[in-house]
Amino acid sequence: MVKLIECPRDAMQGLHDFIPTKTKVKYINTLLQVGFDTIDFGSFVSPKAIPQMADTAQVLAELDLDNTKTKLLAIVANMRGAKDAVKHPEINYLGYPFSISETFQIRNTNATIPESLERVKAMQELCLKHNKTLVVYLSMGFGNPYGDEWNAEIVMKWMNELAKIGVQIISLSDTIGVSTTDSIEYLFGSIIPEFPKIEIGAHLHTLVGESGSKIKAAYLSGCRRFDGALKGYGGCPMAKDDLTGNMPMENLVFYLAGKNEIEIDMEVLYDAMEMADDVFPVK
């Protein structure tokens, strides 16, 4: 079966106007009934850096988790955030953005790549202690706009380093939407056989018109974990000024539904898609 990770946090975090806490709670509670494997619902980061996520703990406290099998993931950028996140028993996964672009790593988490690797080690130990699972996002995994060196060998190098630490879930992240079907096929086709004990995911930002071919390329290359956001809303506010949208979750659902790879309540999915238009401003 394919795991679908719906990311309202990624869709919301770059918006200038604050979405009311009650609106977030209502939307995420609906998403919890769709049948997604995981909801990336919020982040424990500095409210100065990401003001939209300042109410993550409050949102969590108001979620209805009694009648859902969907798990929760929270993004953290440093040990302070990780220590805050593990205090909440409702959270299953902590997600950390580990960039192979030095420029973006500093811009996104205020740490160099070596410093970031030490954070991953500490977070892995913390997660094991508190019965959480660490998800590492290999950001700028398909290239970057900053002139930092990028090639498949660099990606493989950091995959090996993360594997040594014991990270069990790694998601290749196209933070700015530069992946092509060829690069997707090559990376997933090379990495998945090399690391059979690690769950390899795809967190792709994309132009809507390119989403279908990218989904197909990743799936046929063996990827069985996909991140997305309904209607393709969002993008990384730390990446660059003009945001490239998230992979539209509905496109993932429509592609995978015919393959009997997912169990989704389509009626609730459509309800959530209608609600998304009210939660998010016009793109």
C-alpha positions in Angstrom: 0.0 0.0 0.0 1.0 3.6 -0.6 1.3 6.0 2.3 -0.2 9.5 1.6 1.0 12.3 3.8 -1.3 15.3 3.6 0.5 18.6 4.6 -1.8 21.4 5.6 1.2 22.8 7.6 3.2 23.2 4.4 0.1 24.8 2.7 -0.4 27.3 5.5 3.0 28.3 6.7 3.9 30.9 4.1 0.7 32.8 4.2 0.8 36.4 5.4 -2.6 36.6 7.0 -3.0 34.4 10.1 -5.5 31.6 9.7 -7.7 31.5 12.9 -6.9 28.5 15.2 -10.5 27.3 15.0 -10.4 27.3 11.2 -7.2 25.2 11.3 -8.7 22.8 13.7 -11.9 22.3 11.7 -10.0 21.8 8.5 -7.5 19.3 10.0 -10.2 17.4 11.8 -11.9 16.9 8.4 -8.6 15.7 6.9 -8.2 13.2 9.7 -11.4 11.5 8.4 -10.2 11.2 4.8 -8.0 8.1 5.3 -4.5 9.6 4.9 -1.7 7.7 6.5 -0.3 10.9 8.2 -1.2 14.6 8.6 1.7 17.0 8.7 -0.3 19.3 10.9 2.1 21.9 12.3 5.6 22.8 13.4 7.4 23.7 16.6 9.5 26.5 15.3 10.2 30.1 16.2 6.9 32.2 15.8 9.2 35.0 14.6 10.4 32.8 11.7 7.0 31.2 10.9 4.2 33.3 12.5 1.5 31.1 11.0 2.6 28.1 13.2 2.6 29.9 16.5 -0.6 28.1 17.6 0.5 24.5 16.8 0.2 23.3 20.4 -3.2 24.8 20.7 -4.3 23.3 17.4 -3.1 19.9 18.6 -5.0 20.2 21.8 -8.2 20.7 20.0 -7.9 17.9 17.4 -10.4 15.0 17.5 -8.2 11.9 17.4 -10.8 9.4 18.7 -12.1 8.0 15.4 -9.1 8.1 13.1 -6.2 5.9 12.2 -4.3 8.8 10.7 -1.0 9.6 12.5 0.4 13.1 13.2 3.7 14.6 12.1 5.2 17.9 13.4 8.1 19.7 11.8 11.0 20.9 14.0 14.1 23.0 13.1 16.2 22.5 16.2 16.5 20.7 19.4 14.4 23.2 21.3 11.5 22.5 18.9 12.1 18.8 19.1 12.0 18.8 22.9 8.7 20.7 22.8 7.2 18.3 20.2 8.1 15.0 22.0 6.1 16.2 25.1 2.9 15.5 23.2 1.9 11.9 23.1 -0.5 12.5 20.2 2.5 13.2 17.8 3.9 10.1 16.1 6.5 11.7 13.8 9.0 14.5 14.1 10.1 15.9 10.7 13.4 17.7 10.2 14.5 19.4 7.0 18.1 18.4 6.2 19.3 20.3 3.2 22.2 19.3 1.0 22.5 22.9 0.0 24.6 24.7 2.6 23.0 28.1 1.7 19.5 26.8 2.2 20.4 24.9 5.4 21.6 28.1 7.0 18.7 30.0 5.6 16.1 27.4 6.7 17.4 26.2 10.1 20.3 28.6 10.9 22.8 25.8 10.9 25.5 24.5 8.6 25.3 21.0 7.1 27.7 19.5 9.7 25.8 21.2 12.5 22.5 20.0 11.0 23.9 16.4 10.9 24.6 16.6 14.7 21.0 17.8 15.2 19.8 14.8 13.4 21.8 12.5 15.6 20.4 14.2 18.7 16.9 14.2 17.4 17.1 10.5 16.5 18.2 9.7 20.1 15.4 11.9 21.5 12.8 10.2 19.3 13.8 6.8 20.3 13.6 7.8 24.0 10.1 9.1 23.6 8.7 6.5 21.2 8.6 8.8 18.2 9.9 8.3 14.7 12.1 10.8 13.0 11.4 11.7 9.4 14.3 13.5 7.6 13.5 15.6 4.6 16.4 15.7 2.2 15.7 19.2 1.0 17.0 20.6 -2.2 17.4 17.0 -3.1 16.9 17.7 -6.8 18.9 20.8 -7.2 19.0 24.4 -5.8 19.0 28.0 -7.1 21.9 29.1 -4.9 24.8 27.8 -7.0 25.8 25.2 -4.4 27.2 22.0 -6.0 24.5 19.4 -6.6 24.7 15.9 -8.2 23.4 12.4 -7.5 26.6 11.4 -5.8 26.1 14.2 -3.2 22.5 13.0 -2.6 23.8 9.4 -2.1 26.5 10.6 0.3 24.0 12.2 2.6 21.7 9.3 2.3 24.5 7.1 3.6 25.2 9.5 6.5 21.6 9.5 7.5 21.4 5.7 7.3 24.4 5.4 9.6 22.5 7.4 12.2 19.6 5.0 12.0 17.0 7.2 10.3 14.2 5.0 9.1 12.2 7.4 6.9 13.8 9.8 4.4 11.8 11.9 2.0 13.5 13.4 -1.0 12.3 17.0 -1.2 12.1 19.1 -4.3 11.8 22.3 -2.3 11.7 24.6 -5.3 10.1 22.4 -8.0 13.2 21.8 -10.2 12.8 18.0 -10.5 12.2 16.4 -13.9 10.8 13.0 -14.7 14.3 11.9 -15.6 15.9 13.1 -12.3 13.0 11.5 -10.3 13.4 8.2 -12.1 17.2 8.2 -11.7 17.2 9.2 -8.0 14.4 6.9 -6.8 15.6 4.1 -9.1 19.1 4.4 -7.6 18.3 5.1 -3.9 15.4 2.7 -3.2 17.3 -0.5 -4.1 20.4 0.8 -2.2 18.5 1.4 1.0 15.9 -1.4 1.3 15.4 -1.0 5.0 14.7 2.8 4.8 11.2 4.1 3.8 11.9 6.5 1.0 9.4 9.2 0.3 8.7 12.0 -2.3 8.0 15.5 -1.2 7.6 17.3 -4.5 6.8 20.9 -5.1 5.6 21.4 -8.6 3.7 23.4 -11.2 0.2 21.9 -11.4 0.6 21.0 -15.1 3.7 18.9 -14.3 2.3 16.9 -11.4 0.9 13.9 -13.2 4.1 13.0 -14.9 6.1 13.4 -11.7 3.8 11.2 -9.7 4.0 8.5 -12.4 7.8 8.7 -12.5 8.2 8.3 -8.8 5.6 5.5 -8.5 7.1 3.5 -11.3 10.5 4.0 -9.8 9.3 2.3 -6.6 8.3 5.2 -4.4 5.4 4.3 -2.0 5.3 7.3 0.2 4.1 10.6 -1.1 3.5 14.1 0.5 1.0 16.5 -0.9 -1.5 19.3 -0.1 -5.0 19.6 -1.3 -5.3 21.9 -4.3 -1.5 22.3 -4.4 -1.6 25.2 -1.9 1.6 26.3 -0.2 5.3 26.1 -0.6 8.4 26.8 1.5 8.6 30.5 2.6 12.3 30.1 3.2 13.1 28.8 -0.3 12.6 31.9 -2.5 10.1 34.7 -3.0 7.7 33.2 -5.5 6.4 30.0 -4.0 6.2 26.8 -6.1 3.1 24.9 -5.0 2.9 21.6 -3.2 2.0 18.4 -5.1 -1.8 18.5 -5.3 -3.0 15.7 -3.1 -6.1 15.1 -5.2 -3.9 14.3 -8.2 -2.0 11.7 -6.1 -5.3 10.2 -5.0 -6.8 10.0 -8.5 -3.6 8.3 -9.8 -3.3 5.8 -7.0 -7.0 5.0 -6.6 -7.1 3.0 -9.8 -4.2 0.9 -8.6 -5.9 -0.3 -5.4 -3.0 1.2 -3.4 -5.0 3.5 -1.1 -8.2 3.5 1.0 -9.6 7.0 0.9 -13.1 8.2 1.7 -13.8 10.1 -1.4 -16.9 11.9 -0.1 -14.9 13.4 2.8 -12.0 14.2 0.4 -14.3 16.3 -1.7 -15.7 18.0 1.5 -12.1 18.8 2.5 -11.3 20.2 -1.0 -14.3 22.5 -0.8 -13.2 23.6 2.7 -9.7 24.3 1.4 -11.0 27.0 -0.8 -12.3 28.8 2.3 -9.2 28.2 4.4 -6.8 29.5 1.8 -6.9 32.8 -0.1 -7.1 32.7 -3.9 -3.7 31.7 -5.3 
